[in-house]
Amino acid sequence: MVVRAVCEYNDEGCIVYAENFPGAFVRGRNYENAVAKFKNEIESWLDWVNGEARIEEPFEVELVQEKKNPDLKICDADSDVIFDSEREPLSKEEYNKLKILALRSAMDLERMYDSIPDKNMNIVPPRKTFYGKIPSTAKEMYDHCMNITEYYFGEIDVEAENGPDILSCRAAGFEKLEKQEGFLENKVFDGSYGEEWSLRKVLRRFIWHDRIHARAMYRRAFEAFWDADIDNVFHFKRK
């Protein structure tokens, strides 16, 4: 098994994406530290997608792209990289597979959220990052993941709305996208803050963004509500 790695880094840290496992990622103080975590990440990703984690040996990580971003807070998952592969046109089959994953991710995030007993309890210590106060409660995490819908779709010129829930607004955004002629051409847009966007990138970013906050939600909720049955639908490993 070969993981095709895209590395975004600066002096504060490193985030490495698995190009061929959409949404899977690891972080660390440097590339070597991050990549050492990849096997666990790919196992949980495969468990989520396939219901089983079959890692074929030998397990290898191949660096296919890297980008230094000195002005971003990489340690807080501040990211703007577009993969070289995310500039390529999409086939209908590819699009449908990625769309299904993005919708499933939204549905599973909601399923995990619904299993948390007290959605307004602070489960993460209050802290500020590059975009302001981080979500501290399960409800804030869920709302944050839902409320990027309009932003992500807007970056590729699709008018979408946030709410009433994460799955329905994401699905509605895809419906509007699919009414645009030539959307599978995967045009690259010059988006906000000098960041490049494409449909492929939006699809991957939805899954990745869900995964960041779902992982925090699960681990923190498990600690706070240890006797509750928190639904680990993403198959995250506990620390």
C-alpha positions as CSV (number, residue, x, y, z in Angstrom):
1,M,0.0,0.0,0.0
2,V,1.4,3.4,-1.0
3,V,0.0,6.6,0.5
4,R,0.6,9.6,-1.8
5,A,1.5,12.4,0.6
6,V,1.0,16.1,0.1
7,C,2.9,18.1,2.8
8,E,2.1,21.7,3.8
9,Y,4.6,23.0,6.4
10,N,6.3,26.0,8.1
11,D,8.6,26.5,11.1
12,E,5.7,25.9,13.5
13,G,4.6,22.5,12.2
14,C,3.5,20.3,9.4
15,I,0.2,18.8,8.0
16,V,0.4,15.9,5.6
17,Y,-2.6,14.8,3.5
18,A,-3.1,11.4,1.9
19,E,-4.0,12.4,-1.7
20,N,-5.4,8.9,-2.5
21,F,-7.5,8.7,0.8
22,P,-9.6,11.9,0.5
23,G,-9.8,13.7,3.8
24,A,-7.2,11.6,5.6
25,F,-4.4,13.6,7.2
26,V,-1.8,13.7,10.0
27,R,0.0,16.5,11.8
28,G,3.3,16.8,13.5
29,R,6.2,19.1,14.4
30,N,7.9,18.0,11.2
31,Y,7.3,15.7,8.2
32,E,8.9,12.6,9.8
33,N,6.9,13.0,13.0
34,A,3.6,13.4,11.1
35,V,4.2,10.5,8.7
36,A,4.8,8.2,11.6
37,K,1.1,8.6,12.5
38,F,-0.2,7.7,9.0
39,K,-0.8,4.0,9.5
40,N,-3.3,4.6,12.3
41,E,-5.0,7.3,10.3
42,I,-5.3,5.1,7.2
43,E,-6.6,2.3,9.3
44,S,-9.4,4.4,10.8
45,W,-10.2,5.9,7.3
46,L,-10.5,2.4,5.8
47,D,-12.7,1.3,8.8
48,W,-14.9,4.3,8.2
49,V,-15.2,3.8,4.4
50,N,-15.2,0.0,4.1
51,G,-16.1,-1.3,7.5
52,E,-12.7,-2.9,7.8
53,A,-9.1,-1.8,7.8
54,R,-7.0,-3.9,5.5
55,I,-3.5,-2.5,5.4
56,E,-1.5,-4.2,2.7
57,E,2.2,-4.6,3.5
58,P,4.6,-3.1,2.8
59,F,3.0,0.2,3.9
60,E,4.8,3.1,2.2
61,V,4.4,6.9,2.2
62,E,5.5,8.6,-1.0
63,L,5.9,12.4,-0.9
64,V,4.4,13.7,-4.2
65,Q,4.0,17.4,-3.4
66,E,5.1,19.9,-0.7
67,K,4.3,23.6,-0.1
68,K,5.9,25.9,2.5
69,N,3.3,28.3,3.9
70,P,5.2,30.6,6.3
71,D,2.2,32.9,7.0
72,L,-0.3,30.2,7.9
73,K,-0.9,28.6,11.3
74,I,-0.3,25.1,10.2
75,C,-0.3,23.9,13.8
76,D,-4.0,24.9,13.9
77,A,-4.7,23.3,10.5
78,D,-4.7,26.6,8.7
79,S,-4.3,25.3,5.2
80,D,-4.6,26.7,1.6
81,V,-2.8,24.1,-0.5
82,I,-4.4,22.8,-3.7
83,F,-3.1,19.4,-4.8
84,D,-1.6,19.1,-8.3
85,S,-4.2,16.4,-8.8
86,E,-7.0,18.7,-7.8
87,R,-6.4,20.7,-11.0
88,E,-7.4,17.8,-13.2
89,P,-10.9,17.3,-14.7
90,L,-13.3,14.9,-13.1
91,S,-15.1,11.9,-14.6
92,K,-18.7,11.4,-13.7
93,E,-17.7,8.3,-11.8
94,E,-15.0,10.1,-9.8
95,Y,-17.3,12.9,-9.0
96,N,-20.1,10.6,-7.7
97,K,-17.7,8.6,-5.5
98,L,-16.3,11.8,-3.9
99,K,-19.7,13.3,-3.5
100,I,-21.0,10.2,-1.8
101,L,-18.0,10.4,0.6
102,A,-18.7,14.0,1.3
103,L,-22.4,13.4,2.0
104,R,-21.6,10.3,4.1
105,S,-19.1,12.3,6.1
106,A,-21.8,15.0,6.9
107,M,-24.3,12.3,7.8
108,D,-21.9,10.5,10.1
109,L,-20.8,13.7,11.8
110,E,-24.4,14.3,12.6
111,R,-24.8,10.8,13.9
112,M,-21.9,11.2,16.2
113,Y,-23.2,14.6,17.4
114,D,-26.6,13.2,18.1
115,S,-25.1,10.6,20.4
116,I,-23.5,13.2,22.7
117,P,-25.6,13.6,25.9
118,D,-24.9,17.3,26.6
119,K,-24.2,19.2,23.4
120,N,-23.7,22.6,25.1
121,M,-21.1,21.5,27.7
122,N,-17.6,22.8,27.1
123,I,-15.6,19.7,26.2
124,V,-12.6,21.6,24.8
125,P,-10.8,24.3,26.8
126,P,-11.5,27.8,25.3
127,R,-8.7,29.0,23.0
128,K,-8.2,31.4,20.2
129,T,-6.7,30.6,16.8
130,F,-6.1,32.4,13.5
131,Y,-9.9,32.4,12.8
132,G,-11.0,33.4,16.4
133,K,-12.3,31.3,19.3
134,I,-12.2,27.6,18.5
135,P,-15.5,25.6,19.0
136,S,-15.6,24.4,22.6
137,T,-18.9,22.5,22.7
138,A,-20.2,19.7,20.6
139,K,-22.9,22.1,19.2
140,E,-20.3,24.7,18.3
141,M,-18.2,22.1,16.5
142,Y,-21.3,20.8,14.6
143,D,-22.4,24.4,13.7
144,H,-18.9,25.3,12.6
145,C,-18.7,22.3,10.2
146,M,-22.2,23.1,8.8
147,N,-21.4,26.8,8.5
148,I,-18.5,26.3,6.1
149,T,-21.0,25.1,3.4
150,E,-21.7,28.5,1.9
151,Y,-18.0,29.4,2.0
152,Y,-16.6,26.3,0.4
153,F,-19.2,26.2,-2.4
154,G,-18.9,30.0,-2.9
155,E,-15.2,29.6,-3.6
156,I,-16.1,27.7,-6.8
157,D,-19.0,30.1,-7.7
158,V,-21.9,28.0,-6.4
159,E,-24.5,29.8,-4.3
160,A,-25.2,27.6,-1.3
161,E,-26.7,28.2,2.1
162,N,-25.8,27.0,5.6
163,G,-28.5,25.0,7.5
164,P,-30.9,23.8,8.6
165,D,-28.6,20.8,9.1
166,I,-25.2,19.8,7.7
167,L,-26.4,17.0,5.4
168,S,-29.3,18.9,3.8
169,C,-27.4,22.1,3.1
170,R,-24.4,20.1,1.7
171,A,-26.7,18.1,-0.5
172,A,-28.5,21.2,-1.7
173,G,-25.2,22.7,-2.6
174,F,-24.3,19.7,-4.8
175,E,-27.7,20.0,-6.5
176,K,-27.0,23.6,-7.5
177,L,-23.5,22.7,-8.6
178,E,-24.8,20.0,-10.9
179,K,-27.0,22.4,-12.7
180,Q,-23.9,24.3,-13.9
181,E,-22.8,23.3,-17.4
182,G,-19.3,21.9,-17.5
183,F,-18.8,21.5,-13.7
184,L,-16.8,18.3,-14.3
185,E,-14.2,20.3,-16.1
186,N,-13.0,21.2,-12.6
187,K,-12.1,24.9,-13.3
188,V,-9.5,26.3,-10.9
189,F,-10.8,29.5,-9.2
190,D,-8.9,32.4,-7.6
191,G,-10.7,32.5,-4.3
192,S,-10.6,34.5,-1.1
193,Y,-7.3,35.5,0.5
194,G,-5.3,34.5,-2.7
195,E,-6.3,30.8,-2.3
196,E,-6.9,28.6,-5.3
197,W,-10.0,26.4,-5.3
198,S,-11.4,23.6,-7.5
199,L,-14.3,21.2,-7.3
200,R,-11.9,18.4,-6.4
201,K,-10.5,20.5,-3.6
202,V,-13.9,21.4,-2.2
203,L,-14.9,17.7,-2.1
204,R,-11.7,16.8,-0.3
205,R,-11.9,19.8,2.0
206,F,-15.5,18.9,3.2
207,I,-14.3,15.4,4.3
208,W,-11.1,16.7,5.8
209,H,-12.8,19.5,7.7
210,D,-15.4,17.1,9.1
211,R,-12.7,14.8,10.1
212,I,-10.7,17.4,12.1
213,H,-13.7,18.4,14.2
214,A,-15.3,14.9,14.4
215,R,-12.0,13.6,15.9
216,A,-11.9,16.4,18.5
217,M,-15.6,15.9,19.2
218,Y,-15.3,12.2,19.7
219,R,-12.2,12.2,21.9
220,R,-13.3,15.1,24.1
221,A,-16.8,13.8,24.4
222,F,-15.6,10.3,25.3
223,E,-13.5,11.9,28.2
224,A,-16.4,14.1,29.4
225,F,-19.1,11.4,29.1
226,W,-17.1,8.2,29.7
227,D,-20.2,6.3,30.7
228,A,-22.2,7.3,27.5
229,D,-22.3,5.4,24.3
230,I,-20.6,8.0,22.0
231,D,-21.0,6.7,18.4
232,N,-17.5,6.4,17.0
233,V,-18.8,6.1,13.5
234,F,-15.5,7.4,12.0
235,H,-13.5,4.6,13.9
236,F,-11.1,7.0,15.5
237,K,-8.5,5.5,17.7
238,R,-8.4,6.8,21.3
239,K,-5.1,8.3,22.5
